[in-house]
Amino acid sequence: MRNNRLRSSGIYKLIIMLMLIIPLIFTGCKKDINEGDMETKDTETSTNVDSSINKVVTTYKPATDLVLALGAVDKLVGAQDKASSDEIMKKLVGDSAAEIVEVGSKKNGVNIEAVLSLDPDLVIMYPTKDDDETVKKLKDQNIKVISINPESIELLKNDILTVGKALGVNDRAEELIKYYEDKIKFVEEKVSSVEKKKVYMASSRGILSTVSSDMYQHEIIEAAGGINVASHLKGGSNDVTVEQLLNWNPDVIASVMYSEGGTPEEIKANEQIVSLNAIKNEQIYQIPSNISAWDMPQPSSILSILWLGKTLYPKEFKDLNIETEANEFYSKFYGKSFEDLGGKL
């Protein structure tokens, strides 16, 4: 009897111990699962997205051009308005360009319904005030999102790496960055001992609007060895008065390709500013090119730095041929030369 009681007591204790241990085991398992879920969510909301990306949507041109430069045009199913009529796009994919669905723009906003209808794996977008809501809607559908706004050379390089990793083309992204850095170094060496010229860059709004130090175009000026006369301004494009422009009296005026009333001819015809050194010395230029504005924060912007360096200091860059550089760049990263893409300076 005593042995039976001991045996029963031992079994009872064992049962009690198991009752205490088993919940802890499951609690530990549950904790591990939750932590794993959180890690996955963190991965999806960060830039560490995986490379199983087959369908990509971009919502503004610099993002689209970045995807093209990384050799992933075949993954592009949706892009910003007018993307299907873009000259580079048409040259790269031919009639298939018409199949790329237009999903809105940086200016007018994203058509979320159009994006969702494409069932993309990744959306690359411009961060806006509505970004949080749009991102939430996309992530609710398990769509990965990357927001890029490369308003500096360093940010552009970071975004190249981020998007390259997302698309599974790390080596190509690093190759693009190395190309960029090598050209920057080349320009730096050429302008290291020059007397720097004062540059005024007219923005998309015309001659009485310019770029601030918060904009990518400011870094183009500095990287090319120039001095941005409006470097003290902040924010986006700033409207300026005739008096301010006359006071700055730049040595060179460069206007963006898409500037309203900002062609060299129109600027020269402006009687209010004819006393500017840039006008008197006929130092007014328009940044190339016809197939893609090189001043925009995208990979081809390296060509604007080369172009502006040669424009400001022709003697130092006498052996540099911009068309040759453009052909090399586009052939290397877009698969077709600048000339074959229909490019003109």
Phi and psi in degrees as GROMACS dihedral restraints (atoms count N, CA, C in turn):
[ dihedral_restraints ]
;  ai    aj    ak    al  type     phi  dphi    fc
    3     4     5     6     1   -61.5    20    10
    4     5     6     7     1   -41.4    20    10
    6     7     8     9     1   -64.2    20    10
    7     8     9    10     1   -38.1    20    10
    9    10    11    12     1   -64.1    20    10
   10    11    12    13     1   -40.3    20    10
   12    13    14    15     1   -64.8    20    10
   13    14    15    16     1   -40.4    20    10
   15    16    17    18     1   -64.1    20    10
   16    17    18    19     1   -41.7    20    10
   18    19    20    21     1   -63.0    20    10
   19    20    21    22     1   -43.6    20    10
   21    22    23    24     1   -64.4    20    10
   22    23    24    25     1   -40.4    20    10
   24    25    26    27     1   -63.2    20    10
   25    26    27    28     1   -40.2    20    10
   27    28    29    30     1   -64.9    20    10
   28    29    30    31     1   -42.6    20    10
   30    31    32    33     1   -63.3    20    10
   31    32    33    34     1   -40.8    20    10
   33    34    35    36     1   -61.8    20    10
   34    35    36    37     1   -43.9    20    10
   36    37    38    39     1   -63.7    20    10
   37    38    39    40     1   -39.1    20    10
   39    40    41    42     1   -62.9    20    10
   40    41    42    43     1   -42.2    20    10
   42    43    44    45     1   -62.4    20    10
   43    44    45    46     1   -42.8    20    10
   45    46    47    48     1   -61.3    20    10
   46    47    48    49     1   -43.4    20    10
   48    49    50    51     1   -63.6    20    10
   49    50    51    52     1   -42.0    20    10
   51    52    53    54     1   -64.0    20    10
   52    53    54    55     1   -38.4    20    10
   54    55    56    57     1   -63.3    20    10
   55    56    57    58     1   -32.1    20    10
   57    58    59    60     1   -80.0    20    10
   58    59    60    61     1   -36.7    20    10
   60    61    62    63     1   -78.7    20    10
   61    62    63    64     1   -42.0    20    10
   63    64    65    66     1   -57.4    20    10
   64    65    66    67     1   -46.0    20    10
   66    67    68    69     1   -59.3    20    10
   67    68    69    70     1   -35.5    20    10
   69    70    71    72     1   -66.4    20    10
   70    71    72    73     1   -37.9    20    10
   72    73    74    75     1   -62.0    20    10
   73    74    75    76     1   -46.8    20    10
   75    76    77    78     1   -69.1    20    10
   76    77    78    79     1   -33.7    20    10
   78    79    80    81     1   -62.9    20    10
   79    80    81    82     1   -43.0    20    10
   81    82    83    84     1   -62.2    20    10
   82    83    84    85     1   -41.1    20    10
   84    85    86    87     1   -64.0    20    10
   85    86    87    88     1   -42.2    20    10
   87    88    89    90     1   -63.1    20    10
   88    89    90    91     1   -40.2    20    10
   90    91    92    93     1   -62.4    20    10
   91    92    93    94     1   -43.2    20    10
   93    94    95    96     1   -62.0    20    10
   94    95    96    97     1   -40.9    20    10
   96    97    98    99     1   -64.0    20    10
   97    98    99   100     1   -44.8    20    10
   99   100   101   102     1   -62.8    20    10
  100   101   102   103     1   -41.7    20    10
  102   103   104   105     1   -64.1    20    10
  103   104   105   106     1   -38.4    20    10
  105   106   107   108     1   -63.9    20    10
  106   107   108   109     1   -41.3    20    10
  108   109   110   111     1   -60.8    20    10
  109   110   111   112     1   -44.5    20    10
  111   112   113   114     1   -64.1    20    10
  112   113   114   115     1   -37.9    20    10
  114   115   116   117     1   -64.6    20    10
  115   116   117   118     1   -41.2    20    10
  117   118   119   120     1   -62.9    20    10
  118   119   120   121     1   -42.8    20    10
  120   121   122   123     1   -63.9    20    10
  121   122   123   124     1   -41.8    20    10
  123   124   125   126     1   -61.4    20    10
  124   125   126   127     1   -40.7    20    10
  126   127   128   129     1   -62.4    20    10
  127   128   129   130     1   -41.0    20    10
  129   130   131   132     1   -70.5    20    10
  130   131   132   133     1   -30.5    20    10
  132   133   134   135     1   -89.0    20    10
  133   134   135   136     1    -9.5    20    10
  135   136   137   138     1   -99.9    20    10
  136   137   138   139     1  -169.8    20    10
  138   139   140   141     1   -86.9    20    10
  139   140   141   142     1    -2.4    20    10
  141   142   143   144     1   -85.4    20    10
  142   143   144   145     1    55.8    20    10
  144   145   146   147     1   -82.5    20    10
  145   146   147   148     1   157.8    20    10
  147   148   149   150     1   -80.8    20    10
  148   149   150   151     1   176.9    20    10
  150   151   152   153     1   -97.1    20    10
  151   152   153   154     1     7.2    20    10
  153   154   155   156     1   -83.8    20    10
  154   155   156   157     1    58.2    20    10
  156   157   158   159     1  -107.5    20    10
  157   158   159   160     1   118.3    20    10
  159   160   161   162     1  -112.9    20    10
  160   161   162   163     1   -28.6    20    10
  162   163   164   165     1  -127.8    20    10
  163   164   165   166     1   123.7    20    10
  165   166   167   168     1  -122.3    20    10
  166   167   168   169     1   140.8    20    10
  168   169   170   171     1  -121.6    20    10
  169   170   171   172     1   133.9    20    10
  171   172   173   174     1  -118.1    20    10
  172   173   174   175     1   148.9    20    10
  174   175   176   177     1  -114.4    20    10
  175   176   177   178     1    -0.6    20    10
  177   178   179   180     1  -156.3    20    10
  178   179   180   181     1   158.5    20    10
  180   181   182   183     1   -58.8    20    10
  181   182   183   184     1   -44.6    20    10
  183   184   185   186     1   -56.9    20    10
  184   185   186   187     1   -36.1    20    10
  186   187   188   189     1   -67.1    20    10
  187   188   189   190     1   -41.3    20    10
  189   190   191   192     1   -63.7    20    10
  190   191   192   193     1   -46.3    20    10
  192   193   194   195     1   -62.8    20    10
  193   194   195   196     1   -33.2    20    10
  195   196   197   198     1   -65.6    20    10
  196   197   198   199     1   -43.3    20    10
  198   199   200   201     1   -61.5    20    10
  199   200   201   202     1   -41.4    20    10
  201   202   203   204     1   -64.4    20    10
  202   203   204   205     1   -44.4    20    10
  204   205   206   207     1   -65.6    20    10
  205   206   207   208     1   -26.1    20    10
  207   208   209   210     1   -87.2    20    10
  208   209   210   211     1     5.9    20    10
  210   211   212   213     1    75.5    20    10
  211   212   213   214     1    25.8    20    10
  213   214   215   216     1  -113.7    20    10
  214   215   216   217     1    29.0    20    10
  216   217   218   219     1   -60.3    20    10
  217   218   219   220     1   -29.2    20    10
  219   220   221   222     1   -68.3    20    10
  220   221   222   223     1   -17.2    20    10
  222   223   224   225     1   -89.8    20    10
  223   224   225   226     1   -10.9    20    10
  225   226   227   228     1   -79.8    20    10
  226   227   228   229     1   117.2    20    10
  228   229   230   231     1  -112.1    20    10
  229   230   231   232     1   -18.4    20    10
  231   232   233   234     1  -148.5    20    10
  232   233   234   235     1   148.7    20    10
  234   235   236   237     1  -154.9    20    10
  235   236   237   238     1  -177.2    20    10
  237   238   239   240     1   -64.4    20    10
  238   239   240   241     1   163.7    20    10
  240   241   242   243     1   -53.9    20    10
  241   242   243   244     1   142.0    20    10
  243   244   245   246     1    72.6    20    10
  244   245   246   247     1     6.4    20    10
  246   247   248   249     1   -63.4    20    10
  247   248   249   250     1   -35.4    20    10
  249   250   251   252     1   -67.4    20    10
  250   251   252   253     1   -20.1    20    10
  252   253   254   255     1  -102.2    20    10
  253   254   255   256     1     3.7    20    10
  255   256   257   258     1   -63.7    20    10
  256   257   258   259     1   133.8    20    10
  258   259   260   261     1   -60.8    20    10
  259   260   261   262     1   -44.2    20    10
  261   262   263   264     1   -64.2    20    10
  262   263   264   265     1   -44.3    20    10
  264   265   266   267     1   -58.5    20    10
  265   266   267   268     1   -46.3    20    10
  267   268   269   270     1   -64.3    20    10
  268   269   270   271     1   -38.2    20    10
  270   271   272   273     1   -69.4    20    10
  271   272   273   274     1   -32.9    20    10
  273   274   275   276     1   -80.1    20    10
  274   275   276   277     1   -39.0    20    10
  276   277   278   279     1  -118.4    20    10
  277   278   279   280     1    -1.3    20    10
  279   280   281   282     1    63.0    20    10
  280   281   282   283     1  -134.8    20    10
  282   283   284   285     1   -63.7    20    10
  283   284   285   286     1   -21.6    20    10
  285   286   287   288     1   -65.5    20    10
  286   287   288   289     1   -16.7    20    10
  288   289   290   291     1   -58.6    20    10
  289   290   291   292     1   -33.6    20    10
  291   292   293   294     1   -67.1    20    10
  292   293   294   295     1   -18.4    20    10
  294   295   296   297     1   -84.7    20    10
  295   296   297   298     1   -11.7    20    10
  297   298   299   300     1   -74.9    20    10
  298   299   300   301     1   119.7    20    10
  300   301   302   303     1   -78.4    20    10
  301   302   303   304     1   132.5    20    10
  303   304   305   306     1   -87.7    20    10
  304   305   306   307     1   128.3    20    10
  306   307   308   309     1  -118.4    20    10
  307   308   309   310     1    18.2    20    10
  309   310   311   312     1   115.9    20    10
  310   311   312   313     1  -162.5    20    10
  312   313   314   315     1  -155.9    20    10
  313   314   315   316     1   167.7    20    10
  315   316   317   318     1   -59.4    20    10
  316   317   318   319     1   -40.8    20    10
  318   319   320   321     1   -73.3    20    10
  319   320   321   322     1   -44.6    20    10
  321   322   323   324     1   -98.4    20    10
  322   323   324   325     1    -6.3    20    10
  324   325   326   327     1    95.1    20    10
  325   326   327   328     1   168.5    20    10
  327   328   329   330     1   -94.4    20    10
  328   329   330   331     1   135.9    20    10
  330   331   332   333     1   -85.5    20    10
  331   332   333   334     1    94.2    20    10
  333   334   335   336     1   -62.7    20    10
  334   335   336   337     1   -34.1    20    10
  336   337   338   339     1   -64.9    20    10
  337   338   339   340     1   -40.9    20    10
  339   340   341   342     1   -63.9    20    10
  340   341   342   343     1   -39.8    20    10
  342   343   344   345     1   -63.6    20    10
  343   344   345   346     1   -49.2    20    10
  345   346   347   348     1   -62.8    20    10
  346   347   348   349     1   -33.0    20    10
  348   349   350   351     1   -64.6    20    10
  349   350   351   352     1   -21.0    20    10
  351   352   353   354     1   -86.9    20    10
  352   353   354   355     1   -10.7    20    10
  354   355   356   357     1    49.9    20    10
  355   356   357   358     1    54.4    20    10
  357   358   359   360     1   -76.0    20    10
  358   359   360   361     1   159.2    20    10
  360   361   362   363     1   -87.3    20    10
  361   362   363   364     1   -27.8    20    10
  363   364   365   366     1  -145.9    20    10
  364   365   366   367     1   136.6    20    10
  366   367   368   369     1  -120.3    20    10
  367   368   369   370     1   127.2    20    10
  369   370   371   372     1  -109.4    20    10
  370   371   372   373     1   119.2    20    10
  372   373   374   375     1  -134.6    20    10
  373   374   375   376     1   168.5    20    10
  375   376   377   378     1   -91.9    20    10
  376   377   378   379     1   131.5    20    10
  378   379   380   381     1   -70.6    20    10
  379   380   381   382     1   123.9    20    10
  381   382   383   384     1  -128.3    20    10
  382   383   384   385     1   179.7    20    10
  384   385   386   387     1   -64.8    20    10
  385   386   387   388     1   -23.0    20    10
  387   388   389   390     1   -95.2    20    10
  388   389   390   391     1     8.5    20    10
  390   391   392   393     1   -57.9    20    10
  391   392   393   394     1   -46.8    20    10
  393   394   395   396     1   -58.5    20    10
  394   395   396   397     1   -45.5    20    10
  396   397   398   399     1   -66.2    20    10
  397   398   399   400     1   -43.3    20    10
  399   400   401   402     1   -65.0    20    10
  400   401   402   403     1   -45.0    20    10
  402   403   404   405     1   -60.8    20    10
  403   404   405   406     1   -41.7    20    10
  405   406   407   408     1   -61.1    20    10
  406   407   408   409     1   -44.6    20    10
  408   409   410   411     1   -61.8    20    10
  409   410   411   412     1   -39.6    20    10
  411   412   413   414     1   -69.7    20    10
  412   413   414   415     1   -43.8    20    10
  414   415   416   417     1   -71.7    20    10
  415   416   417   418     1   -25.1    20    10
  417   418   419   420     1   -62.4    20    10
  418   419   420   421     1   -23.3    20    10
  420   421   422   423     1  -100.2    20    10
  421   422   423   424     1    17.4    20    10
  423   424   425   426     1    60.6    20    10
  424   425   426   427     1    34.2    20    10
  426   427   428   429     1   -99.8    20    10
  427   428   429   430     1   128.6    20    10
  429   430   431   432     1   -76.3    20    10
  430   431   432   433     1   145.3    20    10
  432   433   434   435     1  -132.9    20    10
  433   434   435   436     1   135.5    20    10
  435   436   437   438     1  -125.4    20    10
  436   437   438   439     1   126.5    20    10
  438   439   440   441     1  -103.2    20    10
  439   440   441   442     1   127.8    20    10
  441   442   443   444     1  -127.7    20    10
  442   443   444   445     1   142.5    20    10
  444   445   446   447     1  -148.5    20    10
  445   446   447   448     1    72.5    20    10
  447   448   449   450     1   -78.3    20    10
  448   449   450   451     1    72.3    20    10
  450   451   452   453     1   -88.1    20    10
  451   452   453   454     1    26.9    20    10
  453   454   455   456     1  -156.4    20    10
  454   455   456   457     1   163.7    20    10
  456   457   458   459     1   -63.1    20    10
  457   458   459   460     1   -42.3    20    10
  459   460   461   462     1   -65.5    20    10
  460   461   462   463     1   -40.9    20    10
  462   463   464   465     1   -64.7    20    10
  463   464   465   466     1   -38.0    20    10
  465   466   467   468     1   -62.1    20    10
  466   467   468   469     1   -44.3    20    10
  468   469   470   471     1   -63.7    20    10
  469   470   471   472     1   -40.4    20    10
  471   472   473   474     1   -62.1    20    10
  472   473   474   475     1   -41.3    20    10
  474   475   476   477     1   -68.8    20    10
  475   476   477   478     1   -34.1    20    10
  477   478   479   480     1   -60.9    20    10
  478   479   480   481     1   -44.5    20    10
  480   481   482   483     1   -65.0    20    10
  481   482   483   484     1   -43.7    20    10
  483   484   485   486     1   -61.2    20    10
  484   485   486   487     1   -50.4    20    10
  486   487   488   489     1   -69.2    20    10
  487   488   489   490     1   -37.7    20    10
  489   490   491   492     1   -60.2    20    10
  490   491   492   493     1   -41.6    20    10
  492   493   494   495     1   -65.7    20    10
  493   494   495   496     1   -42.0    20    10
  495   496   497   498     1   -61.8    20    10
  496   497   498   499     1   -36.4    20    10
  498   499   500   501     1   -88.0    20    10
  499   500   501   502     1    -3.6    20    10
  501   502   503   504     1    75.1    20    10
  502   503   504   505     1    27.9    20    10
  504   505   506   507     1  -125.3    20    10
  505   506   507   508     1    51.8    20    10
  507   508   509   510     1   -55.8    20    10
  508   509   510   511     1   -44.2    20    10
  510   511   512   513     1   -62.0    20    10
  511   512   513   514     1   -41.6    20    10
  513   514   515   516     1   -67.1    20    10
  514   515   516   517     1   -38.7    20    10
  516   517   518   519     1   -62.0    20    10
  517   518   519   520     1   -43.8    20    10
  519   520   521   522     1   -66.7    20    10
  520   521   522   523     1   -35.2    20    10
  522   523   524   525     1   -64.6    20    10
  523   524   525   526     1   -41.0    20    10
  525   526   527   528     1   -65.0    20    10
  526   527   528   529     1   -42.5    20    10
  528   529   530   531     1   -65.4    20    10
  529   530   531   532     1   -41.9    20    10
  531   532   533   534     1   -61.8    20    10
  532   533   534   535     1   -42.2    20    10
  534   535   536   537     1   -58.4    20    10
  535   536   537   538     1   -46.7    20    10
  537   538   539   540     1   -60.0    20    10
  538   539   540   541     1   -49.6    20    10
  540   541   542   543     1   -65.7    20    10
  541   542   543   544     1   -37.8    20    10
  543   544   545   546     1   -63.1    20    10
  544   545   546   547     1   -40.5    20    10
  546   547   548   549     1   -70.1    20    10
  547   548   549   550     1   -38.2    20    10
  549   550   551   552     1   -60.7    20    10
  550   551   552   553     1   -45.4    20    10
  552   553   554   555     1   -62.6    20    10
  553   554   555   556     1   -40.7    20    10
  555   556   557   558     1   -58.1    20    10
  556   557   558   559     1   -45.6    20    10
  558   559   560   561     1   -67.6    20    10
  559   560   561   562     1   -43.5    20    10
  561   562   563   564     1   -56.2    20    10
  562   563   564   565     1   -43.0    20    10
  564   565   566   567     1   -65.7    20    10
  565   566   567   568     1   -37.2    20    10
  567   568   569   570     1   -68.6    20    10
  568   569   570   571     1   -34.8    20    10
  570   571   572   573     1  -102.7    20    10
  571   572   573   574     1     7.5    20    10
  573   574   575   576     1   -60.4    20    10
  574   575   576   577     1   -29.1    20    10
  576   577   578   579     1  -118.5    20    10
  577   578   579   580     1    13.5    20    10
  579   580   581   582     1   -81.6    20    10
  580   581   582   583     1   157.1    20    10
  582   583   584   585     1   -82.3    20    10
  583   584   585   586     1   113.3    20    10
  585   586   587   588     1   -67.4    20    10
  586   587   588   589     1   138.6    20    10
  588   589   590   591     1   -93.8    20    10
  589   590   591   592     1   149.6    20    10
  591   592   593   594     1   -84.2    20    10
  592   593   594   595     1   128.8    20    10
  594   595   596   597     1  -120.7    20    10
  595   596   597   598     1   136.4    20    10
  597   598   599   600     1  -116.7    20    10
  598   599   600   601     1   123.2    20    10
  600   601   602   603     1  -106.8    20    10
  601   602   603   604     1   117.6    20    10
  603   604   605   606     1   -78.6    20    10
  604   605   606   607     1   132.5    20    10
  606   607   608   609     1   -86.1    20    10
  607   608   609   610     1  -170.7    20    10
  609   610   611   612     1   -63.1    20    10
  610   611   612   613     1   -19.8    20    10
  612   613   614   615     1   -87.9    20    10
  613   614   615   616     1     0.8    20    10
  615   616   617   618     1   112.3    20    10
  616   617   618   619     1  -171.5    20    10
  618   619   620   621     1   -65.3    20    10
  619   620   621   622     1   -29.9    20    10
  621   622   623   624     1   -95.6    20    10
  622   623   624   625     1    37.9    20    10
  624   625   626   627     1  -148.1    20    10
  625   626   627   628     1   136.4    20    10
  627   628   629   630     1  -139.3    20    10
  628   629   630   631     1   174.1    20    10
  630   631   632   633     1   -93.7    20    10
  631   632   633   634     1   140.9    20    10
  633   634   635   636     1   -91.9    20    10
  634   635   636   637     1   176.0    20    10
  636   637   638   639     1   -74.2    20    10
  637   638   639   640     1    -7.2    20    10
  639   640   641   642     1   -87.6    20    10
  640   641   642   643     1    -1.8    20    10
  642   643   644   645     1  -105.1    20    10
  643   644   645   646     1   152.9    20    10
  645   646   647   648     1   -59.4    20    10
  646   647   648   649     1   -35.4    20    10
  648   649   650   651     1   -61.8    20    10
  649   650   651   652     1   -30.6    20    10
  651   652   653   654     1   -61.0    20    10
  652   653   654   655     1   -41.7    20    10
  654   655   656   657     1   -70.1    20    10
  655   656   657   658     1   -29.9    20    10
  657   658   659   660     1   -60.9    20    10
  658   659   660   661     1   -46.3    20    10
  660   661   662   663     1   -58.9    20    10
  661   662   663   664     1   -48.6    20    10
  663   664   665   666     1   -67.6    20    10
  664   665   666   667     1   -41.3    20    10
  666   667   668   669     1   -64.0    20    10
  667   668   669   670     1   -28.4    20    10
  669   670   671   672     1   -84.5    20    10
  670   671   672   673     1    -0.3    20    10
  672   673   674   675     1    92.1    20    10
  673   674   675   676     1    14.5    20    10
  675   676   677   678     1  -100.1    20    10
  676   677   678   679     1   173.5    20    10
  678   679   680   681     1  -116.4    20    10
  679   680   681   682     1   120.5    20    10
  681   682   683   684     1   -76.6    20    10
  682   683   684   685     1   113.7    20    10
  684   685   686   687     1   -65.6    20    10
  685   686   687   688     1   -17.1    20    10
  687   688   689   690     1  -108.3    20    10
  688   689   690   691     1    26.5    20    10
  690   691   692   693     1   -65.1    20    10
  691   692   693   694     1   -18.2    20    10
  693   694   695   696     1   -80.5    20    10
  694   695   696   697     1   -11.2    20    10
  696   697   698   699     1   -80.0    20    10
  697   698   699   700     1   153.2    20    10
  699   700   701   702     1  -125.2    20    10
  700   701   702   703     1   169.4    20    10
  702   703   704   705     1    83.9    20    10
  703   704   705   706     1  -149.9    20    10
  705   706   707   708     1   -87.1    20    10
  706   707   708   709     1  -148.6    20    10
  708   709   710   711     1   -61.5    20    10
  709   710   711   712     1   135.2    20    10
  711   712   713   714     1  -111.1    20    10
  712   713   714   715     1   130.6    20    10
  714   715   716   717     1   -74.9    20    10
  715   716   717   718     1   141.7    20    10
  717   718   719   720     1  -130.1    20    10
  718   719   720   721     1   162.8    20    10
  720   721   722   723     1   -93.4    20    10
  721   722   723   724     1   164.0    20    10
  723   724   725   726     1   -59.3    20    10
  724   725   726   727     1   -40.3    20    10
  726   727   728   729     1   -61.4    20    10
  727   728   729   730     1   -42.1    20    10
  729   730   731   732     1   -61.8    20    10
  730   731   732   733     1   -46.0    20    10
  732   733   734   735     1   -63.2    20    10
  733   734   735   736     1   -41.7    20    10
  735   736   737   738     1   -64.3    20    10
  736   737   738   739     1   -37.4    20    10
  738   739   740   741     1   -67.4    20    10
  739   740   741   742     1   -39.1    20    10
  741   742   743   744     1   -69.7    20    10
  742   743   744   745     1   -34.9    20    10
  744   745   746   747     1    43.0    20    10
  745   746   747   748     1    66.1    20    10
  747   748   749   750     1   -66.8    20    10
  748   749   750   751     1   153.5    20    10
  750   751   752   753     1   -76.6    20    10
  751   752   753   754     1   -32.2    20    10
  753   754   755   756     1  -137.3    20    10
  754   755   756   757     1   140.0    20    10
  756   757   758   759     1  -115.5    20    10
  757   758   759   760     1   127.4    20    10
  759   760   761   762     1  -121.8    20    10
  760   761   762   763     1   128.8    20    10
  762   763   764   765     1  -113.9    20    10
  763   764   765   766     1   149.7    20    10
  765   766   767   768     1   -74.7    20    10
  766   767   768   769     1   155.6    20    10
  768   769   770   771     1   -59.8    20    10
  769   770   771   772     1   -30.1    20    10
  771   772   773   774     1  -101.0    20    10
  772   773   774   775     1    20.8    20    10
  774   775   776   777     1   -73.7    20    10
  775   776   777   778     1   136.2    20    10
  777   778   779   780     1   -82.1    20    10
  778   779   780   781     1   115.7    20    10
  780   781   782   783     1    69.0    20    10
  781   782   783   784     1    23.2    20    10
  783   784   785   786     1  -113.1    20    10
  784   785   786   787     1    21.8    20    10
  786   787   788   789     1   -73.1    20    10
  787   788   789   790     1   155.7    20    10
  789   790   791   792     1   -52.8    20    10
  790   791   792   793     1   -39.6    20    10
  792   793   794   795     1   -64.3    20    10
  793   794   795   796     1   -43.2    20    10
  795   796   797   798     1   -68.0    20    10
  796   797   798   799     1   -37.1    20    10
  798   799   800   801     1   -67.1    20    10
  799   800   801   802     1   -42.9    20    10
  801   802   803   804     1   -61.7    20    10
  802   803   804   805     1   -30.9    20    10
  804   805   806   807     1   -81.3    20    10
  805   806   807   808     1    -5.3    20    10
  807   808   809   810     1   -79.7    20    10
  808   809   810   811     1   104.3    20    10
  810   811   812   813     1   -66.5    20    10
  811   812   813   814     1   -19.4    20    10
  813   814   815   816     1   -70.4    20    10
  814   815   816   817     1   -21.7    20    10
  816   817   818   819     1  -124.9    20    10
  817   818   819   820     1    19.8    20    10
  819   820   821   822     1   -65.1    20    10
  820   821   822   823     1   -15.9    20    10
  822   823   824   825     1   -83.0    20    10
  823   824   825   826     1    -4.8    20    10
  825   826   827   828     1   -64.3    20    10
  826   827   828   829     1   141.6    20    10
  828   829   830   831     1   -56.9    20    10
  829   830   831   832     1   -39.5    20    10
  831   832   833   834     1   -59.9    20    10
  832   833   834   835     1   -37.1    20    10
  834   835   836   837     1   -78.4    20    10
  835   836   837   838     1   -44.1    20    10
  837   838   839   840     1   -61.4    20    10
  838   839   840   841     1   -35.0    20    10
  840   841   842   843     1   -96.5    20    10
  841   842   843   844     1     8.9    20    10
  843   844   845   846     1    53.6    20    10
  844   845   846   847     1    49.2    20    10
  846   847   848   849     1  -111.5    20    10
  847   848   849   850     1    60.6    20    10
  849   850   851   852     1  -123.0    20    10
  850   851   852   853     1   126.3    20    10
  852   853   854   855     1  -138.3    20    10
  853   854   855   856     1   159.1    20    10
  855   856   857   858     1  -117.8    20    10
  856   857   858   859     1   129.9    20    10
  858   859   860   861     1   -69.0    20    10
  859   860   861   862     1   129.4    20    10
  861   862   863   864     1   -66.3    20    10
  862   863   864   865     1   170.2    20    10
  864   865   866   867     1  -134.4    20    10
  865   866   867   868     1   179.3    20    10
  867   868   869   870     1   -73.7    20    10
  868   869   870   871     1   -24.6    20    10
  870   871   872   873     1   -93.2    20    10
  871   872   873   874     1   -19.1    20    10
  873   874   875   876     1  -166.8    20    10
  874   875   876   877     1   129.7    20    10
  876   877   878   879     1   -69.2    20    10
  877   878   879   880     1   113.4    20    10
  879   880   881   882     1   -70.7    20    10
  880   881   882   883     1   -12.2    20    10
  882   883   884   885     1   -83.1    20    10
  883   884   885   886     1    -9.3    20    10
  885   886   887   888     1   -72.9    20    10
  886   887   888   889     1   153.0    20    10
  888   889   890   891     1   -75.2    20    10
  889   890   891   892     1    76.6    20    10
  891   892   893   894     1  -147.3    20    10
  892   893   894   895     1   168.9    20    10
  894   895   896   897     1   -53.0    20    10
  895   896   897   898     1   -39.1    20    10
  897   898   899   900     1   -66.7    20    10
  898   899   900   901     1    -7.7    20    10
  900   901   902   903     1   -64.2    20    10
  901   902   903   904     1   -19.6    20    10
  903   904   905   906     1   -60.1    20    10
  904   905   906   907     1   -29.3    20    10
  906   907   908   909     1   -69.3    20    10
  907   908   909   910     1   -30.4    20    10
  909   910   911   912     1   -69.7    20    10
  910   911   912   913     1   -31.9    20    10
  912   913   914   915     1   -68.7    20    10
  913   914   915   916     1   -43.0    20    10
  915   916   917   918     1   -63.2    20    10
  916   917   918   919     1   -45.5    20    10
  918   919   920   921     1   -62.2    20    10
  919   920   921   922     1   -45.7    20    10
  921   922   923   924     1   -69.0    20    10
  922   923   924   925     1   -37.9    20    10
  924   925   926   927     1   -57.3    20    10
  925   926   927   928     1   -46.3    20    10
  927   928   929   930     1   -68.5    20    10
  928   929   930   931     1   -35.3    20    10
  930   931   932   933     1   -66.5    20    10
  931   932   933   934     1   -41.6    20    10
  933   934   935   936     1   -74.5    20    10
  934   935   936   937     1   -40.2    20    10
  936   937   938   939     1  -131.2    20    10
  937   938   939   940     1    70.7    20    10
  939   940   941   942     1   -59.2    20    10
  940   941   942   943     1   -32.9    20    10
  942   943   944   945     1   -66.7    20    10
  943   944   945   946     1   -42.6    20    10
  945   946   947   948     1   -67.3    20    10
  946   947   948   949     1   -26.9    20    10
  948   949   950   951     1  -113.7    20    10
  949   950   951   952     1    30.9    20    10
  951   952   953   954     1   -61.6    20    10
  952   953   954   955     1   -26.1    20    10
  954   955   956   957     1   -93.7    20    10
  955   956   957   958     1     1.0    20    10
  957   958   959   960     1   -91.1    20    10
  958   959   960   961     1   124.1    20    10
  960   961   962   963     1  -108.0    20    10
  961   962   963   964     1   112.9    20    10
  963   964   965   966     1   -65.5    20    10
  964   965   966   967     1   -38.3    20    10
  966   967   968   969     1   -64.2    20    10
  967   968   969   970     1   -39.0    20    10
  969   970   971   972     1   -63.1    20    10
  970   971   972   973     1   -44.3    20    10
  972   973   974   975     1   -61.9    20    10
  973   974   975   976     1   -42.2    20    10
  975   976   977   978     1   -64.8    20    10
  976   977   978   979     1   -42.3    20    10
  978   979   980   981     1   -61.9    20    10
  979   980   981   982     1   -41.3    20    10
  981   982   983   984     1   -63.7    20    10
  982   983   984   985     1   -47.0    20    10
  984   985   986   987     1   -61.5    20    10
  985   986   987   988     1   -52.3    20    10
  987   988   989   990     1   -67.3    20    10
  988   989   990   991     1   -36.2    20    10
  990   991   992   993     1   -63.0    20    10
  991   992   993   994     1   -40.9    20    10
  993   994   995   996     1   -70.6    20    10
  994   995   996   997     1   -40.5    20    10
  996   997   998   999     1  -112.4    20    10
  997   998   999  1000     1   -14.6    20    10
  999  1000  1001  1002     1  -115.1    20    10
 1000  1001  1002  1003     1    -9.9    20    10
 1002  1003  1004  1005     1    84.3    20    10
 1003  1004  1005  1006     1    -3.5    20    10
 1005  1006  1007  1008     1  -139.5    20    10
 1006  1007  1008  1009     1   146.6    20    10
 1008  1009  1010  1011     1   -70.7    20    10
 1009  1010  1011  1012     1   162.8    20    10
 1011  1012  1013  1014     1   -55.2    20    10
 1012  1013  1014  1015     1   -43.6    20    10
 1014  1015  1016  1017     1   -64.3    20    10
 1015  1016  1017  1018     1   -44.3    20    10
 1017  1018  1019  1020     1   -66.1    20    10
 1018  1019  1020  1021     1   -26.7    20    10
 1020  1021  1022  1023     1   -81.7    20    10
 1021  1022  1023  1024     1    -1.7    20    10
 1023  1024  1025  1026     1    88.3    20    10
 1024  1025  1026  1027     1    17.4    20    10
 1026  1027  1028  1029     1   -74.1    20    10
 1027  1028  1029  1030     1   141.5    20    10
 1029  1030  1031  1032     1  -140.4    20    10
 1030  1031  1032  1033     1   145.2    20    10
